[in-house]
């Protein structure tokens, strides 16, 4: 719904409607949550800052920062179009991930139910008839497997919730630094953040601003946004006389090429165009690598599920075959 709101608003603005007129058209269409649009319109009428009006559409601090920068370089429609595109691409990747994980997760649920059924009903009957020996490894596996599986699921959920809570207690700059250090997803996150900064800085450079002016402009955004927190640190470094190039290079969530383009392109005078182009290339590389990662994850999950299924069958049939051989 959020993506549909932004895409429709972008289309109306692109066709010459003012922001107030676009909101009115969306309210009359009956396809959107009227209260959200009413809150948006009331905020505008009351003189509220434009970026704050987008709170009623559940904008993140990073998305609000893009709106605040758009007010500076004067291209709100382009900023909204970029946000809508990011939402669409993210939704597409989320759907791909969901399709990748749904079938294996259903198999895991089926295997878990199978293990519990064997543990509670089948195994006691086989042991009572003497067809299986209590000390066989397969019997011990079937006895303990449901507990192992429950501990694995419970532990994974507990770790996920703990990490999520821990991340929420960190600043946006700290979270970005931590995400960029992850062994498998850090490179992907670095591409995503670099694309974001390259696009916003590129627009500001095309407006004729210098790097120090851009840092000052970034500090006008929301204090919870990554844009503000990075600008604040860069400004403090400049006040201490530290080289800006070295300061940018130390951030793991920015690619080395980004810093190189900023300081070499500024001397050439076409830095804005270079950064916008680099943003598009980086974003394209991010989604290409994400698709490759998804195609890699799915076979690994199926391999794990297959090994689990084979283990269950081996645990139930090997003791039976061993007992039959002893009888014969």
N, C-alpha and C positions, 0 to 999 in steps of 0.2 A: 504494500500500500504506500509506503514511504517513497519508494522508487517511482510509482505511478504519479504521486503528487508532484515530485520534482520534474519528471519528464513532461507532464502536461503544462506545468508552469513555465518551463523552458520553451516549449513549443509556442505558447501564447505570447511570451515576451519576444520571441524571434519573429512573430507575425505582426509586430507593431503595437501590441496591447501594453498599456502601462501596468505596473505591478498591482495597483488597486483594481484596475479593470479586469486583469487576469484572475485575481482572487474572486471577483464577483461572478465571472463566467463559470469558474469551477464550482462555486456554491450553487448556482442555478442549475448546473448539469445534473445534480443529484447523485453523482457517482463517487463522491468523496465524503469524508466525515465533516459535516457542516460546522461542528463546534470548533474543530481545529482551525479551519479557515476563518471562522468568525474571530477567534482569539488572535490570529495573525493580523487580521484587518484592524481590530481594536488596538493592537500594539502599535501598528503604523500610525493610526489616527492620533494616538496619545503621544507621539513623538519618540517612541522607544527606538533604540538602535536597531538597525535592520538585522544584524546577525542575531540579536537576542530574540527577534520575532520568530526566527526559525526554531526556537526551542519547542514550540508547539508541534513541530514536525519531527521531533526527536533527533535533531542534529547532534552529532558528536562534537567535541571541542575542536577536532581537526577540520571538520566540515564547516563549522562556524568560522574558523580562522580563514578558510578560503573565501567565505563571504566578506569578511572584514578586509581582506586584501583586495577583493574585487571592488570594494568601495573606493580603495585607493587608486587602482589603475582603471576604474570606470567601466569594467566589462562584466557586469553581473550575469548577463545571459550566458557568456562563455563559461563563467565559473559554475553556474548551475548545470550547464550541459556537461561539463567535466565530471561533476559530482554524480549526475545521473548515469553517465557512462561507467564510472567506477562502481556504482551500485549494481548496474546490469551485469558487468563482468564478474563482480564478486558473487552475485546470485547464481550465475552460470557455473562458477567454480564450486559453489556450495552444493548445487544440484548434482554435479559430476561426482563430488565426494560422497554424497548421500547414496547415489546409485552404486558406487564402488563398495560401500560398506554395508548396504542393506542386506544383500543376499548372504554374505559371510556371517553377519550378526544373527540372522535367522537360523543359519545352520548351527551356530554356537548355542543358541537357545534350545534348538532341537536336541543337540548332543547333551546339553546339561539336563534336560528332562529325561533323556534316555538313561543317563548315568544314575540319576535319582531313582528311576523306575527299577533299574537292575539292582541297585543297592538295597532298596526297600522290599522288593517283591521276588525277583527272580533268584538272586543270590542266596537268600535264606533257604529257598526250596531246594536248590541244587546241593547246598551243604548238608541239608537234612537227609537227602537221599544217598549221600556219600559219593556223588558223581564228581565232586571237586574237593581237593584237599585244602584245608584252612590255611596251611603255611605257603601255598603257591603264590608266586609274585603277582599273578593275574588277579587272584582273589584279594590280595592286599591293595592292589591298584584300584579295583572296583569299589573297595570299601572306603578308601581315602579320597578318590578322585572328586566326588561331589563337594567335599570340604575344601579341597585345593581350588576347585573352580570358584566356589563361593568366596574364598579368601582372595583370589585373584581379582574378581569383579569388585568386591568391597574395597580392597586395597587401592585399586585403580581409581574408583570414585572418590575415595578419601584423599588420595594424592592430588587428583584434579581439583577438588574443591579447595584444598589447602593452598595449592599453587595459585589458583584464581584469587583467593582472598589476599594472599601475600602480594600479588601483582597489583591489586587495587590499592594497596597501601603505599605504593611507590609512585613517584612523579612520572609524568609522561616521558621525560628524558631518560630516567632510570629504566623504565619499561622497555623503551626502544633499544637501549644499550644491551639489556639482558636478552631480548628477542634476537638481536643480531649476532649473539654469541652461541646460539643453539647450533649443534653440529650439522643437522640436516636442513632445518628451515631458516637458519640465519642468513644464508645467501639470498633466499627468496625474499625475506623481509627487508634486507638491505636494498634490493632492487625496487621494492614497492615504495619505501620511504624516499629513496633517491629520486624516483620519478615524481613524487609529490613535490619535493623541494625544487627540483629542476623546473617544473612547470610554473610554480608560483614565483620563483626568482626570475625566470625568463620573462614573464609578463611585466614584472617591475623594472627589469633592465631595459625592456623595450619602451617603457615610459620615460626613459632617460635618467633613472635614479642610479646613483653610485652605490657601491657595496655598503658603505657605512650608513647611507640613507635607508637602504633596504633593511639593515639590522634595526635601525630606529623604527621603521614602519612595522616590522614584525613584532615589536614590543607593544604595539597598539592592539594586538589580538588578545583573545581570552587567556588569562593566566594559567588555565588548565591545559592549554594546547601545547603540543610539541614545538610549534613555531615560536611561541613566546619564550618558552624555557630555553630553547637553543639560542635565540637572540639575546636573552639575558646573559647567558654565559659568555657569548662572543663579545658582548659589550664590556663586560667586566675584564675580559682578557685584553681588549684594546686599551682600556684605561690603565692596565698594568704594563702596557708597552710590549705585550707578547705578539709575535707575528701571527696574523690571521690565517695564513696558509697552514702553519703548523697546528693551529688550534682546530681548524676544520678537518685536517687529516687524522686527528686522533679519534674522531667519532666513527665507531665501527658501523653505524647504520647508514653511512654515506659511502658510496663507492670511491675509490681513488681517482677514477676518471672525472668524477664530479668536481673535485677540488682542482684538478688540472685544467678543466674547461673554464672554471670560474676565473682563475688567475691568468691564464693565457688568452682567453677570449676577451677579457676586459681591456687588454692592451690593443686588440684588433678593432674594438668598437662594435662588434656584431654579436656580443655575448648573449643578448636576449633571444635572438633567433636560434643560436647554437643550443642554448639550454632547453628551449621548447622542443626542438628536434630531438635532443638527447632524452628528454622526458618520454616522448613517444616511443623511441627505440627501447628504452629501459622497461617501459610498461609492457611492450610487446614481448620482450625477452622474459619478463616475469611470468606472463601467462603461458608462454611456451614451456618454460621449465616446470611450471605447476602441472601442466597436462602430462609431461613426461613422468613426474613424480607420482601422479595418480595412477598412471599405467604401470608403474613399478610396484606400487603398494598392493594393488589388487592380486597379482599372482602370489605375492608373499603371504597374504592373508589366506588365500585358498590353499596354499601349501601347508600352512599351520593347521587349518581345519582338516585337511586330508590326513595329516599325521595323527591328529587327535582321533579321527574316525578309525584309522588303522589300529591305533593303540587300544581303542575300546573293543574292536573285534578280536584282536589278539588276546586281550585279557580275558575274554569270555570263552573263546574257543580253544586256546592252547591248553588250559587245564583239563578241559573235557577230552581232547585228543590224547593228552598224557595219561589220563585215567583209563581210557579205552585200551591204550597200548599195554598198560599194566595188567588189565583184565585178560586181554588176549594172550 
